Amino acid sequence: MDIAIVTGSGGLIGSEAALFFAEKKFQVVGIDNNLRQYFFGKEASTDWNVARLTQQIPDYIHYNRDIRDVGEMGAVFERFSNDIKVIIHTAAQPSHDWAAREPLTDFSVNATGTLNLLEMTRKYCPQAVFIFTSTNKVYGDSPNFLPLVEKETRWELEPAHQFFTDGIDETMSIDQSKHSLFGASKVAADVLVQEYGRYFSIKTACFRGGCLTGPNHSGAQLHGFLAYLMKCCITREPYTVFGYKGKQVRNNIHSSDLVSMFWHFYQNPGIAKVYNAGGGRYSNRSMLEAIEACEEITGNKMTWTYLEDNRSGDHIWWISDISKFMQDYPGWELEHDLNSIYRDLYTGLTQRY
């Protein structure tokens, strides 16, 4: 049977990918040791999501293993060997702020863990497709030096700029910028994925995500802002906005739309491909606009405070240009607009909280 290995299978994208590929008749092998709880506390635990996968996927196989342990990864890959057709690598330490607390842990998870998985792919299943969930933070703070204009509720790019129409594309340099330690560890992983593609002719892709979201996100203060924002609005917990007058812009892509990108790539893979992934001009809001939208859908008034200091290396304005992927895979399109994203978040989080 064709095997799909999914790392971070208890997380937002991992669980979405596990369910999707199970529906495509793959046997899904999940790898997740719930480090998210260690990173962000009990409220961010992914145990509930692993239990959900076990219930919904009859032949789901789960390994409570650490991707940093090359011996443990070797045992998993050796067991399934050439039956492995795709590796969907979503496991990560995903927070700017947390990375600065434990840089060695952050780098070992994001960079060394990725290297381990690539090497096991090369050793045991070199014909498999390797899909990596990267991040737009590999571009560092370069977007903050674009010509931005302050509007009433958001920052916006000057209309004459080349990125105005579709957003920031893959030509932006990842060099000579401030990434945060998290961004630096993801750069290392991103480049490794590309290098294993070029050097060993492995079919790899880096999807540099913007704001990835969906109802199965275990959102916490330090990561998963939109899910956490909606949760705070539902439960009336206080929320903190960091810097940029609350006008920083994020583009949002639903987890199912991102996994659909994975599927299209799997069906017609290339080598060392790099794609920006996000909602583009189709799906984006500023923090102030997102707060207003959460208040409207919940009927609750958000309790939030503002701190002048922004998070180090954080973006003022980010909208992903997804036209490169759409040109390569014209059968793919975004199925979730902002309204459906917020409705899904509200429904899913209301059931949990």
JOLINVEN-V72807 format. One record per helix or strand. SS is the DSSP state (2 for helix, 1 for strand). FROM is the first residue (numbers start at 1). TO is the last residue. Records with the same first field share a line. If there is no record, write none. Layout:
SS: FROM-TO, FROM-TO
This chain:
1: 3-7, 27-31, 61-63, 84-89, 129-135, 148-150, 155-157, 168-168, 203-209, 211-213, 220-220, 223-223, 239-242, 249-254, 273-277, 284-286, 304-307, 317-317, 320-320
2: 12-23, 35-40, 42-44, 47-56, 70-83, 96-101, 103-124, 136-139, 142-145, 180-200, 225-235, 244-246, 255-267, 280-282, 287-298, 323-328, 338-352
